[in-house]
Every structure is written in C-alpha cells, then in structure tokens.
Amino acid sequence: MTMQRSLPRRTVLRGVGATLALPFLDAMVPAFARTAHAAAAPNRMVFVYVPNGIVMPAWPPET
C-alpha cells in the first residue's frame, strides 16, 4: 500500500524559476550593498512601563 504524491505543475515551475533566478540575484548583491552603507542607521526608542516601580540599583547592567 503505497501513497503516491504528485507535485502540482505550478509548484515545480515556481521552484525552477527560483533556481534560475538565484545566479542573477547573487550578481546584484554588490549593488544592494552600496546602497545599504549609504543609509543611516534608524533611530529607535523603547518605552518600559513598570506599574509598581523599579529598584533603580538593580536596573543598570553590572560591568
């Protein structure tokens, strides 16, 4: 009693397309890397809400 699984044609074509596109995407990496260095790092802000307060001596990390 063996179960046969068939791959849909669309899945096979998608996989073949991705496989063929990989070398072209790899060639574009230097172009993307140049623009990544030009962009500044984003500023981030974090808010921490502690309803019952916090023990300030325990808050900063120990060095």
Backbone as CSV, one residue per row, in Angstrom:
resi,resn,N_x,N_y,N_z,CA_x,CA_y,CA_z,C_x,C_y,C_z
1,MET,0.836,-1.162,0.000,0.000,0.000,0.000,0.898,1.247,0.000
2,THR,1.182,1.795,-1.137,1.999,2.994,-1.255,1.122,4.162,-1.662
3,MET,1.438,5.298,-1.088,0.705,6.509,-1.445,1.542,7.304,-2.429
4,GLN,0.947,7.675,-3.513,1.656,8.486,-4.494,1.300,9.945,-4.268
5,ARG,2.315,10.751,-4.215,2.118,12.188,-4.093,2.598,12.834,-5.376
6,SER,1.790,13.663,-5.927,2.201,14.357,-7.141,2.378,15.833,-6.824
7,LEU,3.407,16.407,-7.390,3.640,17.832,-7.232,2.842,18.576,-8.292
8,PRO,2.144,19.608,-7.891,1.432,20.397,-8.895,2.413,21.079,-9.847
9,ARG,1.997,21.257,-11.055,2.846,21.861,-12.085,3.287,23.259,-11.668
10,ARG,2.400,23.995,-11.039,2.716,25.360,-10.620,3.846,25.373,-9.588
11,THR,3.863,24.407,-8.677,4.918,24.326,-7.665,6.261,24.026,-8.311
12,VAL,6.259,23.124,-9.276,7.502,22.783,-9.978,8.017,23.994,-10.744
13,LEU,7.139,24.699,-11.441,7.569,25.867,-12.211,8.088,26.975,-11.294
14,ARG,7.472,27.143,-10.139,7.945,28.155,-9.195,9.338,27.806,-8.693
15,GLY,9.577,26.531,-8.391,10.890,26.104,-7.931,11.955,26.256,-8.998
16,VAL,11.611,25.920,-10.239,12.566,26.074,-11.342,12.873,27.549,-11.567
17,GLY,11.851,28.386,-11.487,12.067,29.824,-11.666,12.964,30.404,-10.592
18,ALA,12.763,29.980,-9.357,13.617,30.465,-8.273,15.046,29.977,-8.445
19,THR,15.207,28.734,-8.890,16.546,28.189,-9.100,17.274,28.931,-10.212
20,LEU,16.578,29.276,-11.271,17.202,30.004,-12.373,17.500,31.453,-11.997
21,ALA,16.729,32.035,-11.088,16.922,33.437,-10.717,18.048,33.628,-9.711
22,LEU,18.452,32.587,-8.996,19.464,32.738,-7.951,20.792,33.321,-8.448
23,PRO,21.361,32.873,-9.570,22.622,33.480,-10.011,22.486,34.971,-10.310
24,PHE,21.355,35.389,-10.852,21.166,36.803,-11.160,21.019,37.624,-9.879
25,LEU,20.344,37.072,-8.886,20.211,37.775,-7.619,21.552,37.875,-6.905
26,ASP,22.378,36.843,-7.022,23.697,36.867,-6.408,24.574,37.930,-7.066
27,ALA,24.415,38.142,-8.362,25.197,39.152,-9.064,24.784,40.561,-8.654
28,MET,23.566,40.733,-8.146,23.078,42.055,-7.774,23.436,42.429,-6.342
29,VAL,24.050,41.541,-5.583,24.369,41.813,-4.180,25.294,43.018,-4.031
30,PRO,26.364,43.180,-4.814,27.201,44.371,-4.636,26.433,45.673,-4.853
31,ALA,25.490,45.704,-5.759,24.709,46.915,-5.981,23.847,47.232,-4.765
32,PHE,23.265,46.210,-4.156,22.454,46.431,-2.965,23.329,46.804,-1.773
33,ALA,24.538,46.275,-1.700,25.417,46.545,-0.569,25.843,48.012,-0.550
34,ARG,26.044,48.614,-1.713,26.433,50.022,-1.763,25.340,50.914,-1.198
35,THR,24.100,50.638,-1.529,23.010,51.470,-1.026,22.769,51.231,0.456
36,ALA,23.101,50.054,0.953,22.893,49.769,2.371,23.849,50.588,3.232
37,HIS,25.078,50.805,2.763,26.042,51.576,3.538,25.710,53.060,3.510
38,ALA,25.057,53.526,2.477,24.733,54.936,2.368,23.614,55.330,3.327
39,ALA,22.741,54.413,3.646,21.622,54.719,4.535,22.103,54.755,5.986
40,ALA,21.622,55.733,6.729,21.991,55.839,8.139,21.184,54.834,8.955
41,ALA,21.736,54.460,10.073,21.034,53.523,10.953,19.789,54.206,11.517
42,PRO,18.685,53.502,11.604,17.462,54.127,12.111,17.543,54.372,13.619
43,ASN,16.929,55.458,14.046,16.839,55.732,15.480,15.715,54.897,16.061
44,ARG,15.960,54.344,17.228,14.946,53.520,17.875,14.723,54.027,19.291
45,MET,13.499,53.886,19.752,13.156,54.304,21.105,12.339,53.199,21.761
46,VAL,12.630,52.948,23.020,11.922,51.906,23.753,11.339,52.526,25.016
47,PHE,10.088,52.239,25.268,9.430,52.661,26.496,9.128,51.420,27.320
48,VAL,9.462,51.478,28.603,9.196,50.366,29.505,8.264,50.880,30.590
49,TYR,7.128,50.243,30.718,6.151,50.623,31.739,6.187,49.590,32.850
50,VAL,6.522,50.043,34.039,6.538,49.174,35.211,5.554,49.780,36.201
51,PRO,4.377,49.212,36.358,3.335,49.850,37.158,3.662,49.983,38.643
52,ASN,4.442,49.093,39.201,4.732,49.142,40.637,6.109,49.718,40.940
53,GLY,6.739,50.311,39.975,8.052,50.905,40.186,9.162,49.903,39.926
54,ILE,10.388,50.393,40.054,11.544,49.553,39.778,12.640,49.875,40.785
55,VAL,13.434,48.897,41.133,14.560,49.095,42.044,15.715,49.626,41.202
56,MET,16.005,50.912,41.341,16.989,51.546,40.466,18.397,50.954,40.576
57,PRO,18.905,50.558,41.752,20.241,49.951,41.775,20.312,48.644,40.980
58,ALA,19.194,47.956,40.818,19.197,46.696,40.078,18.949,46.906,38.587
59,TRP,18.632,48.109,38.157,18.261,48.359,36.764,19.447,48.324,35.802
60,PRO,20.559,49.076,36.039,21.646,49.050,35.050,22.401,47.723,35.104
61,PRO,22.940,47.285,33.983,23.701,46.026,33.979,25.024,46.189,34.718
62,GLU,25.479,45.110,35.304,26.763,45.141,36.003,27.883,44.996,34.990
63,THR,28.964,45.738,35.205,30.085,45.665,34.257,31.123,44.690,34.709
